Amino acid sequence: PKETQTLTVCHSMSSINPNLTLPYSNIGLREGIEKIWSATLEVWAHQILYQRRVYPRETFGPNGGYQGITTCKACRHPEVVSYIHDTIQIAVPALLDGVSTEISLRIVERDEYSDTVLMEWEIYTLRMLDINAELVKQNNYLPKSCPFTKHDLLHQLESALRNLVLQVLRLPQGHVDTTTASTNNDNGGISSSPANNLDRLSFELTMHLPKEDKSCTPLADGFSAGTWSSGEQPELSPGASPSPDLKVARVLRPLRTIHTELCNVEFSLQKCKHVRAPVNVSPVAAAARSKMAHDIDELM
């Protein structure tokens, strides 16, 4: 199932302080891992929102720098800041403990009256390919069999996640493509409808939980408090659509894979193209359905 923290959770504005390099000698290994991941994920989320113009550019400002990268931006809206911060404070322990396997930032279109998600457009996912459970649970002492020092492990993780942020900075700086394609009743071809829904774009952060596991205390507390809830919705399921005549074509694009002694992580983008089929399909259109998949690929 997907687990989703909703934007109804609103706390005081949280400051973003991603300008590490950590004083490795003053913290334990697990604490250092959590600090590095938390700082990186905050920059990751804010920068995607900036690159893809989910919110107006004037709502963003400099984030103070991230590991020598001075061009990163952060949204200054208090609800967005606290939503991202509070989500990550729970997501990081869940990922490190193996309770969750991935975290996604989903750019969606919401109904302007009910706030219901109507469509997904882009899904950015960080997926743990594997994790060194023996190491990430350590704080003060490393196993004697480990050939690395705490400094080695934390420095390697920092460097790898810096490259992840650099990959986000390479994303296109422009509006998300929210055009809806339609099949033509007469010849089965594909045409595109103008996008006029950019003002309804929003985002949500979700975690994938392959099984029920309450061993992660922060996540269990979030469920008990009601700040986290099951986000499984029909329209968010793979291949699902909000209406019978709307089909969703999805293209998965791996962006980067990072390898460290602590974990291996894949960063990917899933782009969604929505194709609206005609209500009445003529024989000519029905005969042309076999080429529809090719036309959709061309639109991507």
C-alpha positions as CSV (number, residue, x, y, z in Angstrom):
1,P,0.0,0.0,0.0
2,K,0.9,3.6,-0.4
3,E,1.1,5.7,2.8
4,T,0.5,9.4,2.4
5,Q,0.9,12.3,4.8
6,T,-1.8,14.9,3.9
7,L,-1.3,18.7,3.8
8,T,-3.9,19.1,6.6
9,V,-0.9,18.7,9.0
10,C,0.3,22.2,9.7
11,H,3.0,23.0,12.3
12,S,5.2,26.0,12.9
13,M,7.6,26.9,10.1
14,S,10.7,24.8,10.2
15,S,14.1,26.1,9.2
16,I,16.1,24.4,6.6
17,N,19.8,23.9,7.4
18,P,21.3,21.7,4.8
19,N,24.7,23.4,4.8
20,L,26.6,20.4,6.1
21,T,29.7,19.3,6.3
22,L,29.1,17.4,9.5
23,P,31.5,17.4,12.5
24,Y,31.9,13.7,12.3
25,S,33.7,13.3,15.5
26,N,30.8,14.8,17.6
27,I,28.0,12.5,16.4
28,G,27.3,8.8,16.2
29,L,27.0,6.9,12.9
30,R,23.2,6.5,12.9
31,E,22.7,10.1,13.9
32,G,25.0,11.2,11.1
33,I,23.2,9.1,8.6
34,E,19.9,10.5,9.6
35,K,21.1,14.1,9.5
36,I,22.7,13.7,6.0
37,W,19.6,12.0,4.6
38,S,17.2,14.5,6.1
39,A,19.1,17.5,4.8
40,T,19.4,16.0,1.4
41,L,15.7,15.0,1.1
42,E,14.6,18.5,2.0
43,V,16.8,20.0,-0.7
44,W,15.6,17.2,-3.1
45,A,11.9,18.0,-2.6
46,H,12.2,21.8,-2.7
47,Q,14.4,21.8,-5.7
48,I,12.1,19.5,-7.7
49,L,9.2,21.9,-6.9
50,Y,11.3,24.8,-8.1
51,Q,12.6,23.1,-11.3
52,R,9.2,22.0,-12.4
53,R,7.4,25.3,-11.4
54,V,4.8,23.7,-9.3
55,Y,4.6,27.0,-7.4
56,P,5.4,30.5,-8.6
57,R,9.1,31.4,-8.7
58,E,8.6,34.3,-6.4
59,T,7.6,31.9,-3.5
60,F,11.2,30.5,-3.6
61,G,14.4,31.9,-2.2
62,P,18.0,30.7,-1.6
63,N,18.3,27.9,0.8
64,G,21.6,28.9,2.2
65,G,23.7,26.4,0.3
66,Y,24.1,22.7,0.3
67,Q,27.5,21.1,0.4
68,G,29.0,24.0,-1.6
69,I,26.1,24.1,-4.1
70,T,24.8,27.7,-3.9
71,T,22.1,27.6,-6.5
72,C,19.5,25.5,-4.6
73,K,16.1,27.0,-3.9
74,A,13.5,26.5,-1.2
75,C,9.9,27.3,-1.1
76,R,9.1,29.9,1.6
77,H,5.4,29.1,2.1
78,P,5.1,28.0,5.8
79,E,2.7,25.1,5.0
80,V,5.0,23.7,2.3
81,V,8.1,24.1,4.4
82,S,6.6,22.3,7.5
83,Y,4.9,19.6,5.4
84,I,8.2,18.6,3.7
85,H,10.1,18.9,6.9
86,D,7.7,16.9,9.0
87,T,7.3,14.2,6.4
88,I,11.0,13.7,6.1
89,Q,11.5,13.4,9.9
90,I,9.4,10.3,9.7
91,A,10.4,9.0,6.3
92,V,14.1,8.9,7.0
93,P,13.9,6.5,10.0
94,A,11.3,4.4,8.1
95,L,13.7,4.1,5.1
96,L,16.8,3.3,7.2
97,D,14.9,0.7,9.3
98,G,13.7,-1.0,6.1
99,V,10.0,-0.4,7.0
100,S,9.7,1.6,3.8
101,T,11.4,0.9,0.5
102,E,10.9,4.2,-1.3
103,I,9.7,7.8,-1.0
104,S,8.0,9.7,-3.9
105,L,7.2,13.2,-4.7
106,R,4.1,13.2,-6.9
107,I,3.1,16.3,-8.9
108,V,-0.6,16.1,-9.2
109,E,-3.6,18.1,-10.3
110,R,-6.2,18.7,-7.6
111,D,-9.9,19.7,-7.9
112,E,-10.1,23.4,-6.9
113,Y,-13.2,22.8,-4.8
114,S,-12.8,19.5,-3.1
115,D,-8.9,19.2,-3.1
116,T,-9.3,15.7,-4.5
117,V,-6.4,14.4,-6.7
118,L,-7.7,14.3,-10.3
119,M,-4.5,13.3,-12.1
120,E,-0.9,12.5,-11.6
121,W,1.6,14.1,-14.0
122,E,5.1,13.4,-12.7
123,I,6.4,11.1,-10.0
124,Y,9.9,11.4,-8.7
125,T,11.0,8.4,-6.6
126,L,14.0,7.5,-4.5
127,R,14.0,3.7,-4.0
128,M,16.3,1.8,-1.6
129,L,17.8,-1.0,-3.8
130,D,19.4,-2.4,-0.7
131,I,20.6,-1.2,2.7
132,N,23.4,-2.4,5.1
133,A,21.1,-3.1,8.0
134,E,24.0,-4.0,10.3
135,L,25.8,-0.7,9.8
136,V,22.9,1.7,9.7
137,K,21.6,0.6,13.1
138,Q,25.0,1.3,14.7
139,N,25.6,4.6,16.5
140,N,28.7,4.4,18.7
141,Y,30.5,1.2,17.7
142,L,31.2,-0.4,14.4
143,P,31.5,-4.2,13.9
144,K,35.1,-5.3,14.1
145,S,34.7,-6.8,10.7
146,C,34.0,-3.4,9.1
147,P,37.1,-2.1,7.2
148,F,35.8,1.5,7.3
149,T,35.8,4.2,9.9
150,K,32.7,6.2,10.8
151,H,34.2,9.2,9.0
152,D,34.7,7.2,5.9
153,L,31.1,6.0,5.8
154,L,29.6,9.4,6.5
155,H,31.8,11.2,4.0
156,Q,31.0,8.7,1.3
157,L,27.3,9.0,1.9
158,E,27.5,12.8,1.8
159,S,29.4,12.8,-1.5
160,A,27.0,10.4,-3.1
161,L,23.9,12.3,-2.0
162,R,25.5,15.6,-3.2
163,N,25.6,14.0,-6.7
164,L,21.9,13.2,-6.3
165,V,21.1,16.9,-5.7
166,L,23.2,17.8,-8.7
167,Q,21.0,15.4,-10.8
168,V,17.9,17.3,-9.6
169,L,19.5,20.6,-10.7
170,R,19.7,19.1,-14.2
171,L,16.0,18.6,-14.5
172,P,14.2,20.9,-17.0
173,Q,13.3,24.3,-15.6
174,G,9.8,24.7,-16.9
175,H,6.2,23.9,-16.4
176,V,5.0,20.3,-16.1
177,D,3.4,19.1,-19.4
178,T,-0.3,18.8,-18.4
179,T,-1.8,18.5,-21.9
180,T,-4.4,15.8,-22.3
181,A,-4.4,13.9,-25.6
182,S,-7.5,12.6,-27.3
183,T,-8.2,9.9,-29.8
184,N,-9.9,11.1,-32.9
185,N,-13.3,9.5,-33.6
186,D,-12.7,9.4,-37.3
187,N,-9.2,8.1,-37.8
188,G,-8.0,6.9,-34.4
189,G,-5.1,9.4,-34.3
190,I,-3.9,11.4,-31.4
191,S,-4.5,15.1,-30.8
192,S,-3.6,17.3,-27.8
193,S,-5.8,19.6,-25.8
194,P,-4.3,22.9,-24.6
195,A,-3.2,22.9,-20.9
196,N,-5.1,25.3,-18.8
197,N,-4.8,23.6,-15.4
198,L,-1.3,24.7,-14.2
199,D,-2.9,26.7,-11.4
200,R,-4.3,23.4,-10.0
201,L,-1.0,21.7,-9.7
202,S,0.2,20.6,-6.3
203,F,2.3,17.8,-4.8
204,E,2.3,15.1,-2.2
205,L,5.0,13.0,-0.6
206,T,4.2,9.3,-0.3
207,M,6.0,6.3,1.1
208,H,5.6,2.7,-0.1
209,L,5.2,0.1,2.7
210,P,5.5,-3.4,1.3
211,K,4.1,-4.8,4.6
212,E,2.5,-3.6,7.8
213,D,5.4,-2.9,10.2
214,K,5.0,-0.9,13.4
215,S,8.7,-1.2,14.4
216,C,9.4,2.3,13.2
217,T,8.2,4.4,16.2
218,P,8.0,7.8,14.5
219,L,5.8,6.3,11.8
220,A,3.6,4.3,14.2
221,D,3.2,7.5,16.3
222,G,2.2,9.4,13.1
223,F,-0.6,6.8,12.4
224,S,-1.8,7.0,16.0
225,A,-1.9,10.8,15.9
226,G,-3.7,10.8,12.5
227,T,-1.0,12.9,10.8
228,W,-0.3,9.9,8.5
229,S,-2.9,7.9,6.8
230,S,-3.4,5.3,4.1
231,G,-3.2,7.1,0.8
232,E,-4.4,4.3,-1.4
233,Q,-6.9,5.8,-3.9
234,P,-8.2,4.2,-7.1
235,E,-7.0,7.1,-9.3
236,L,-3.4,6.8,-7.9
237,S,-3.0,3.1,-8.6
238,P,-0.8,2.1,-11.5
239,G,-2.7,2.3,-14.8
240,A,-5.8,3.7,-13.1
241,S,-7.8,6.7,-14.3
242,P,-10.2,9.1,-12.8
243,S,-12.8,8.5,-15.4
244,P,-13.7,5.5,-17.7
245,D,-12.7,7.3,-20.9
246,L,-9.3,8.4,-19.6
247,K,-6.4,6.1,-20.0
248,V,-2.9,6.7,-18.5
249,A,0.3,5.9,-20.3
250,R,3.4,5.8,-18.0
251,V,7.0,6.0,-18.9
252,L,9.7,5.2,-16.3
253,R,13.0,7.0,-16.7
254,P,15.9,6.1,-14.4
255,L,17.8,9.3,-13.6
256,R,20.7,8.2,-11.4
257,T,21.8,5.3,-9.2
258,I,24.1,5.9,-6.3
259,H,26.2,3.2,-4.5
260,T,27.7,3.5,-1.0
261,E,28.7,1.0,1.7
262,L,25.6,2.0,3.7
263,C,23.0,1.8,0.9
264,N,22.3,1.7,-2.8
265,V,19.6,4.1,-4.1
266,E,17.8,4.6,-7.4
267,F,16.4,8.0,-8.5
268,S,13.8,7.8,-11.2
269,L,11.1,9.8,-12.9
270,Q,7.7,8.4,-14.0
271,K,6.0,10.7,-16.5
272,C,2.2,10.2,-17.1
273,K,0.4,11.0,-20.3
274,H,-3.4,11.0,-20.2
275,V,-5.3,10.0,-23.3
276,R,-9.0,10.6,-23.5
277,A,-10.8,8.1,-25.7
278,P,-14.0,9.1,-27.6
279,V,-17.3,8.1,-26.3
280,N,-18.4,6.6,-29.6
281,V,-15.7,4.8,-31.5
282,S,-16.2,4.5,-35.2
283,P,-15.0,1.3,-37.1
284,V,-12.1,3.3,-38.6
285,A,-11.0,4.4,-35.1
286,A,-11.3,0.9,-33.8
287,A,-9.1,-0.5,-36.6
288,A,-6.5,2.1,-35.8
289,R,-6.2,1.3,-32.1
290,S,-3.2,-0.9,-32.7
291,K,-1.1,2.2,-33.5
292,M,-2.3,4.1,-30.5
293,A,0.6,3.0,-28.2
294,H,3.1,4.2,-30.8
295,D,1.4,7.6,-31.0
296,I,1.4,7.9,-27.2
297,D,5.2,7.2,-27.2
298,E,5.7,10.0,-29.7
299,L,3.9,12.4,-27.4
300,M,6.3,11.5,-24.6
